[in-house]
């Protein structure tokens, strides 16, 4: 059986696309958070407040790891950068788990094992 025609190929593709989509959305929101904090944005402004509230649950587990660097009201939030890295690593690991379940032919498996 050709692994490209396996019934699991399309669901695996869709699953990996969903993981990367949600990661991209989360990373974009956290990047906005990082830049807004860095530029000392007005936290009472609607957009700024939305970004801070939406990203808070994802950044809070990392708040105690580093202290914030503050200069003239600008905040360099190391914890946001750490959160972005950790969530990227988690998404990468999930996608790799999905790909490990991909159906492979005997010749493909043999070829991969010879590389190791």
N, C-alpha and C positions, 0 to 999 in steps of 0.2 A: 504494500500500500504506500503510495506517495504521501509523504508527510504534509505536502501542500494541499492535498485533497482530503485531509483528515477532517472529520466532523468537529474537532475541537479547535481548529485553526481560527475560524472567524470569532468564536467567543473569546479566545485568548487575545486576539487583536483588539477586540472591543474592550476587554478588561484592562489591557495595558493603556489604551487610549483614555479610558475613564480615569485611571490613576494619574496619568500625566496631565490631564485636563484639570483635575482638582488641585494637583500640586501647583500648576502654573497659576491658577486663580489665587491660591493661598500665598504663593511667593510674591505675586504682584501686589496683593493687599499689604503684605509685610514690608515690601520695598517702599510702598507709599508711606507706611508708618515710619520707617527708618528716615526717609527724606523729610517728612513733615516734622519729626522731632529734631532732626539736624538743623532745619531752617527755622526752628522756634515758631512753628505755625500756631495760630490762635486756636486753642483747644475747644473754644465755645462755638467756633464756626461749624456749620452743619456737616460739611464734607470731612473735615478733620475729626470731629467727634465720631462720625460714622466709622471712619477707618480705625480709630483707637478702640472703639467698642467692639467692632467686628474681629479685630486681631488679638484683643486681650486674652481670650481663652487659650490661644495658641502660643502666646509669649509668656504668660504667667508661670508655667512650670520652670522657666529658665531664669526668672527674675533674680534669684539669689546667687546665681553663678558668678556674675560680674557686677561691678558697680558701674553706674552711669558716669560718663565723662561729660561735665557741663562747662561750657564756656559762653559767657554773655547770653544766657538764655537758651543757647543751642545745646541739644543733648545728643551725644554720640552713644546710641543705645546698642551696646555690644550684645545684649541678650537677644535682640531681634535678629542680628546676624547669625548667632548661634542657633536660634530656632529655625531659621531658613535652611541652614546646613543640615540640621538633624532631620527636618521633614523631607528634605531632598534625599537623604540617605535611606529613610524609611520607605519612601516611594520607590527608590531604586531597588531595594530589597524585595518589596512586594512584586514588582515587575519581574525580577529574576525568579521568584517563586512561581509566578505564572508561566514563565518560559520553560522552567524545568518540567512542567507537566505536559509540554508539547509532545505530541506523538512524533516519533522518529522511526525511520526505516532501519532495518538491521545494518545495511551498508553505511548509513549516516552515523549510527552508534559506533560501529567499528572504526570508522574514520576519526571520529572525535576521541575515542579511547586511544588510538595510535598517537594522537597529538600530545597526550598527557605524559 
